[in-house]
Amino acid sequence: MFNFKESLKDYDSVTVKNEVLAGLTTSLALMPECIAFAIVANLTPLMGLYTAAMICIITAMLGGRPGMISGAAGSVAVVSVALVVSHGVEYLFLAVILMGIIQILVGVFKLAKFIRLVPQPVIYGFLNGLAIIIFLSQFNQFKTPSGDWLTGFPLILMLILVAISAAIMYFLPKFTNKVPSGLVAIVVVSLINFIFALHTKTIGDIASISLGLPSFHIPMVPITVESLTIVLPYALLMASVGLIETLLTVNVVDEMTNTRGRANRESVAQGIANTFCGFFQGMGGCAMVGQTMVNLESGGVKRLSGIVAGVVIGIIILFGSSVIDIIPMAALVGVMFIVAFNTFKWSSLRMLKHVPRVDMAVMIIVTVITVVLNNLAIAVLVGVIISALNLAWQSSKRVSVIPSFDEKNNVQYYEIRGPLFFASSANFKEAFDYNVNADTVVINFLDSRIVDQSAIVAVDEVTKRYRDNGVKVLLSHLSSDCHDLLDEANEFIDVDILENPYYRIPSDELD
């Protein structure tokens, strides 16, 4: 849980200032994104802001990764839109509650550690794809309310303001880090727009946010088997997508800050936040890479920045809508362009010539799927599957069976090297001479391991084929985990294991 007294030791006046300013900047970057994602999910813009405020505060206080920002994310919105369209928003609230419970269970049972199985090329592909999505999504602001592209003076004005915002965001950190460049960019462009009375799109043109905070609400859905059948698949998918994006973001922040977050604790915090959202008419969410980058680049590396960001959004909903409404979207577009630029792993492009072809293909495939389908879960899953299949194939080729014959004792020895598992079991069985003229065959597993059921079956089949030819088979140098696997399967297989194995077995032990 959040240890308030312990955390106070990490703050001095400079840290507090940086955290507050970073939180303020991040809140301004959060709002238009969350409004847009709510619209994508066929929900009211205000619902996206509710979600951003609630999730941001709860995960900042309870989560395992200080500095990370969570809110109403696009990946979750894309999954939930079909449920809203087909069954209505009340079913979404129930799905968000179940989503939160699932995420809590993942953290409690410490399943978040499996994110370590995601290879680095997949993470690079995810980040590159996400950067491209963030970049491309900003071009929606270059359209009129009717959907036509801006032309003439409005387009020129938009481009100038975006360029000013992006330039401040990019160049200011090269001179000073005392003030968040994102906040300066937003303030400067807003002042230019106000002083010169420019007519350009503002946050207020997207939606009004001065409607107050939500109240406690139990989803108006009959709790029946039919309802759960409808909601549960969406809840599982939303929980999976949310956790994948969250835990990958944890890894990204770990890498950027040279610290280590606690993935299981973050899973529990995300679950609590989403469960809370479901009871307060929220749409559910997860970590947001773009806004996390804004926070980190603005100096927010601790919990306070996330808490401030959530509180500011809540205050703005209640009291500050008139101020926020006048912020030009061009200012936020410029900030997000630089965020996308910094999110993209440019070093991964330089690595392409120096990494295995499969890793290169995985990185490109994950990037393309992320952009084209806008589905992080599918992209990561495909990347992991390709990497796993490649690993299995490469490992299967490393298995070798080295024979030697002891003429004195008439014993055929086989030394196994490399892991024995489903991909290598076929080659393993074909490597033996079943017509060998010997009384005993000893299979040495000193440099090998029996990994799975396919390996157990392969060993059993080899033993049976020799036994059918009147040859005794002994297994030697098995590790303790291999012993355990064979003991568990002793009702289905028949193998003999040497308890005190030697590479060359004395003749008195062969009887």
QUIWO-V520054 format. One record per run of one state. SS is the DSSP state (a for helix, b for strand, c for the rest). FROM is the first residue (numbers start at 1). LEN is the number of residues. Records with the same first field share a line. If there is no record, write none. Layout:
SS->FROM-LEN  FROM-LEN
This chain:
c->1-3  9-4  41-4  63-7  72-2  88-1  109-3  118-2  144-5  150-2  176-5  196-6  207-18  258-5  280-6  288-1  298-5  325-3  344-2  355-2  374-2  397-3  407-4  418-2  421-4  431-9  448-2  451-2  469-3  477-3  489-8  498-9  510-2
a->4-5  13-28  45-18  74-14  89-20  112-6  120-23  152-24  181-15  203-4  225-33  263-17  289-9  303-22  329-15  346-9  357-17  376-21  425-6  453-16  480-9  507-3
b->70-2  143-1  149-1  202-1  286-2  328-1  400-7  411-7  420-1  440-8  450-1  472-5  497-1
